């Protein structure tokens, strides 16, 4: 169950990062509300997962999901530039998270 909550929390990290961008410096009400709600839910989920998962692995997975998700959706929704180096870097983040998990970093 902790892994499911952790993955959902990582997805919420992507959501709050994108909401923060859409809030235009916290000046738009609904994106700001979305940011605060998703931030709180993401942190609560990470906190729950840390009760049973190792902190290093859990945090790396959470950040990895958030970083890759935010970068991919930034490219898709906000027209951020894409390059081979950016794609390779995102793949390396995913590989690092997978490596941590298969190395015995999780329960």
N, C-alpha and C positions, 0 to 999 in steps of 0.2 A: 504493500500500500504506500509506503514512503516513497518508492520510486515513481509511482503514478503522480502523487502529489508534487514531487520535485519537478517532473516534466511539465505539469500544468503550471507550476510556479514560474518556470523558465519561460513558458509561453506568455504568461502574464507580464513578465519582465519586458518582453518585446512589445506588448500592448501598452505598458506605461511609458516606455521610451517614445513610441510613436505618438501617444497622446500628448506627451510633453512637447514634442515638435509641433503638433497641431494646435497646442494651446497658445502659441505665439508669445512665449515668455510669461505664461500663466495669466494672460490677459483675456482669454476667451473662456467663458464659464464652463460649458459642457466638456470640452477637451480637458480642462483643468480638473473637473470633478472625476472624469474617467481616469486621469493620471493618478489622483489621490487614492481612489478606490482600488485600482489595479496594483498600485505600489503597496498598499497595505495588505492586500490579498496575497501578493507575491511574497512579501516578507513573512507573512504568517505561514504560508506553505513551506517556505525554506526552513523556518523555525521548526515546524512539525517534522520535516524530513530529517533534520539534524538530531532529533531524539534517537534515531536508530542508525543513521548512515554516518560514515566518517566525514568530518568537516571538509577536508581537502577535496575529496572526490565529489561530495555533494555540491560544494560551492563552485567547483570547476564545471560541473554539468550544468548548473543553474546559469552561470555566467555564459557558458558556451552556447546554450540554447538561446539566451537573450541576445547575445552578440551576433550570432549567425542570423537569427530571425530578423533582428532589427536591420542588419546590413542588407539582407535579401529584400525585405519589404521597402527599405529606403530606396533601393534601386528601382523596384517595381512601381512604387506609389509616388515617390518624390523625384524620380528621374535623376537620382544620384549617379555619377559616372561609374562605369564598370570597366574593369581591365582584367587581363589575364592574371596579373599579380594579385588583384583583389580576390578573384575566384580561387586561386591557389591558396591564398592565405585563409580563406573561409574553410576550404577543404582541410587544411592543416589543423584548424580549431576543432573541427569534427573528429579528425583522426586522433587528436590529443584526448578528447573526451572519451572516445571509444577505447583508446589505449589504457586510460586510467581504469576503466571499468573491467576490461579483460585481464588487467594485471593483478586483480584481486583487491582493487580499491573499494569495492562495495560489499555489502552483506548479502 
